[in-house]
Amino acid sequence: MAFRDLECCTLCEHRCGVDRVAGEIGVCRTTLPVVASATLHPAPPSSYTVFLAGCNFKCLNCQNWSISCYPDVGSGVRGFVQPKALAAECVDRLDSIEALLISADRVFFSGGAPDIHLPYVEEVAREARRLRPGTKINFDTNGYLTQESFERMLAFATSVTFDIKAFHDEIHLALTGASVEPVLRNAERIGRDHSDQLWEYRILVIPEITDGELPALCAFIASIDRTLPVCFLAFRPNYVLEGHPGATAALMERCLEIAREAGLERAQWSGHTGLHGSGVPVPDLSFADTYSNPAARLAATYAKRAGCVTDARDCGACAERCGMRGYEPVRVT
């Protein structure tokens, strides 16, 4: 495998410039690509899903925290798998009876964030198509790729599942530790010019944190194309937000109303609703001058309780002193 892109890594908008091949670490804290697990998975699109370890976001709500927070927490990963070996495995499993029974028709790269392992995914995809011409590839992105990396992804992906966490920058920063501008830029790019590759935009609905973002997000997507597919995901308590209340069915139905009011024609919601939390904390008053939005202050309060050492979350500015590195939730939903 060619590791040239990892020797001065600028694949995502953190643009750390570290030599991951030599063991240097940036925001994602990963060196060579690591496969956490791979399995046939019925969730749309039905696929052979490869979960790659590590992430360039530090989302407070992460349901796959044991994968995304690797190598600081989590265990049981498979490790580095040669691209040719993984491609052969993917092709073999897609041609199995089990794949046929669930209509699995593509390889789905997820995580964590496959974005940070883009050259590896490219090579696996290329080899899979050599072994099995026409193999479909789904890429699950958080949208934080550089423009160059995003174009590289579009060049090989059959379908793209695109997560948008928030619309306003301070909420996105407080929730993920990264700015929203690259995400919205890339979301517009695929929606406007590559809508045939967009499986759907996915918007996680977190009560009191991102539910207020929905009108702006829906208006943003409608301004690109009202026929673009959107799926609202019901938040369930996880990771730093393990005690936060889950989304209700009523809230998810309200999401569809907001989408219709914005003119969106293909909106749906999915997920398990009604999970109770242990209570929402009072927002830390020290953030009053840092965040103007109450939702951002609440998210920042959760982050501080979990060990975040900055007033305004910005993972790109403090990767080496992240106080949340070892955080492990008690509750798993």
Buried (B, 14 or more C-beta within 10 A) or exposed (E): BEBEBBBBBBBBBBBBEBBBBEEBBBBBBBBBBBBBEBEBBEEEBBBBBBBBBBBBBBBBBBBBBBBBBBBEBBEEBBEBBEBBEBBBBBBEBBEEEEBEEEEBBBBBBBBBBBBBBBBBBBBBBBBBBEEBEEBBBBBBBBBBBBEEBBEBBBEBBBBBBBBBBBBBBBBBBBBBBBBBEBBBBBBBBBBEEBEEBBBBBBBBBBBBBBBBBBBBBBBBBBEBBBEBBBBBBBBBBBBBBBBBBBBBEEBBEBBBEBBEEBEBEEBEBEBEBEBEBEEBEEBBEEBEEBBEBBBBBBBBBBBBBBEBEBBEBBBBEBBEEBBBBEBEBEEEE
